[in-house]
Amino acid sequence: MSLRPFTSESYSEGDRPEAWRDVLASVGLQPTAVTATHAGHATAARRSCQGVTLARLSAGPQAVSSWSEVAADHPLVLLPIEDGVALKTAVGHQIVAAGHLLLLPRKGDWSVSFQREMRAVLLSVTSEPLYGRRAAPDDEVRVMAPGGLSDVFARMMELAARDLETLSNLEWAALAHSLSDLLPTFLRPQNEVTSELGSGSATKAATLHRLCQTIERRLDDPDLTPAKIASVEGISERYLQKLFEGTGSSFTNYLRERRLQRTWADLSNPAEADHSISEIAFRAGFNDSAHFSRAFRQRFGLSPREFRQHEAERQSPSATAAGQRGWPQQALAQLRSQHAATAGQIATRSAIERAQIEGVPRHHQLTADASRVHWGYFSRSLPPQIEIGSGDTITIETLTQHASDDPERMIKGDAGAESVFHWTRDQKNVDRRGAGPLDASIYGRGAGEGFGVHICTGPVAVKDAQPGDVLEIRILDIVPRPSRNPDFEGRVFGSSVAAWWGYHYKEFLAEQNAHEAVTIYEIVNNADEPHARALYSYRWQPQTDPFGTLHTTYDYPGIPIPPSSVRRRHDVLDGIRIPLRPHFGVIALAPREADLVDSVPPAYFGGNLDNWRLGKGSTVYLPVSVPGALLSVGDPHAAQGDGELGGTAIECSMTGTFQVILHKKNDLINQPFADLSYPLIETGSDWVLMGFSHPNYLAEFGAKGQSEVYATSSLDLAMKDAFRKMRRFLMNVKGLSEDEAIALMSVAVDFGVTQVVDGNWGVHAILSKRVFDAAPNN
């Protein structure tokens, strides 16, 4: 009944390859001889019962083959969860689509290459549960398309693997027994499939297999027809067509698919880089370039040229992972074009500036207006607003996305805020709000759909920053942004929302119907006792935005709220003074995994950390994932409690001054932030390590990550991640043994709930520096 979870966050960078090799070996796999053992982020969950092991694997691009030391005479069953998988056997390469079952002999000559990300479910059954029944031949690799019993079996594997951690022992034992019992029946010869095709009998299967091999040898013939293949094999054309129809396909569909798969493999192969796209298409039997391009785009979502460029970037030494599927390609292309133009201008300008003042730290200013912010998302493709050098300081203006809760106090008269929030029936200055589709095709709420809410200023490029480096961001000062409205000039205001995403939302006592409430505060920043006091509150009422969309809940950032549309309640929190904890909820570097990333769930790149300890005098260390780092700052808060229970802090526009220091990868040895794969906060007295339900949900869940993370977060997972990171910190940075680290955590480390509202829930671990004051070399 054993459950064995694995996360690379438990290990230092140097220990990860060996740890991952052990994970693969436990399920009968090993890295191929031509690929390095994966050292990046990886997770796995394995559960066994009486010789049945089911595993859920998630890691970066790699290739695996059989680990022959496992004693079993039947195949591994591998189910790819995402596309981008290539199977190599003695007869050649084959692309395997997600949802197809791979039957892999234990001692066969095969390898499986996960060319984008490794996301798969694997079933291993020893001979004992099969009671001596032979499951499959030793030396045959087969691919089984979804349909019939194979589809049932694949879905059963996938659903069981998804819930491995939550199944009771009794439920898991029943599932394990069912899988092992189905396996021999599922693999009986009369149900066999050859390649991706099925057949009604062994004779038909053998004939179909020969037909497929003949087609494979003649793919380069643009005039290949069923008649030609039938003639070679000595059968009638009618019988040939009938064989393919019996699989639910047709000769034409199969031929087109194999040709597209061949070109897919060649376009992603660096060894084919010297061959033109037209030449590769011609070799696969396409004699019309335009037709090939259309067919390729329809099948894989990108043109052949775009696909080849993406694969070249991904496979280059500084490459980042392939883009998230489903995001608008036109918008991404525009972002890349802007990035290239702006980067050229910055390079020329900064070269002149450096020539004037070489080696002297400089101060920079970045104001907030519609041209300098991005709303609700992070992106590796965003054009940098400015480039700075290591050691430079920069003052960054930030605006709260909640300013429209009281536009009279927080927007009116403020040119920067008016620029960002401007939205009339004819004009919306910042159209993209969130990482969703631009056409708002899902919910119709507006561009970006509201998947991501924070107004972020930037990004700021850091000269010479490269993946593997660490960026140290020192917060030198934070000052509030006063109202520019003559009626409230010089006063500071903020707001908080007890919203539908709050932890409290299903727990109301006074009323049966859940509701949302907005509270407006004034920030009193006097020297004696800086505090916030509530001015009034109101219940959220359905609002119609300038484009005519009705918003029944607080679901889209920056909806203009006319004061006349709300009913104010005064004398709320009467006599209560809330101590200030000014900080920035969002400090982020661009993540590498996708072009558009929702700003709400935090992760290894920082983002929406919502930890009030990120105030004046503190420092945050973040791992660099993309060239230039691309630092963004936003979500300013005047005060917040641990947990951020109701949905927001006191959201208040503020301006921060930062010093940014770049630590190159080769200079990280013996530093507390060496081997950094998470946000690390340093204050004058403490180290604060950030744990999350999913430390890198983009890598763990792949294309579904930005929705899956919302559905699977829990405090239990976040606590485990914080524990693992603190254990690793104490062992690798402070030199403790594992037993010592666990003992110290129990008596001297404070674990706290950072937030339960950001999609990826957070738990922080606080280690006082005083603990090591008397320790040697600390």
Secondary structure, DSSP 4 states (H G I P E B T S, - for coil): --EEEEEGGGS-TTTHHHHHHHHHHHTTEEE-TTSPPP-S--EEEEEEETTEEEEEEEESSEEEEE-TTS--SS-EEEEESSS-EEEEETTEEEEE-TT-EEEE-TT-S-EEEESS-EEEEEEEE-TGGGTT---S-SS--EEE-SSHHHHHHHHHHHHHHHTTTTS-HHHHHHHHHHHHHHHHHHT-GGG-EETTEE-SSHHHHHHHHHHHHHHHHTTT-TT--HHHHHHHHTS-HHHHHHHHHTTTS-HHHHHHHHHHHHHHHHHT-GGGTTS-HHHHHHHTT---HHHHHHHHHHHHSS-HHHHHHHHHHHHSTT--PPPPTTS-HHHHHHHHHHHHHHHHHHHHHHHHHHHHSTT---EEEE--STTTEEESEE-TTSPPSEEE-TT-EEEEEE--TTGGGSHHHHTTT-HHHHHHH-B-SS-BSS--BSSS-TT-TTT-SSTTTTS---EEEEEEEETT--TT-EEEEEEEEEEE----STTTTT-EEEEEEE-TTSTTTT--SS-SS---EEEEEEEE--SS--EEEEEEEEE---EE-TTS-EESSS-STT----GGGS--EESTTTT--EEP--EEEEEEE--SS-SSEESSS-BTTEEE---TTSSTT-EEEEE--STT--EEEEEEEEE--TB-TTS--EE--EEEEEEEEEE-GGG-TTSTTTT--S-EEE-SSEEEEEEESSTTHHHHHGGGHHHHHHHH--HHHHHHHHHHHHHHHHHHTS---HHHHHHHHHHHEEEEEEESSSSS-EEEEEEEGGGGTTSTT-
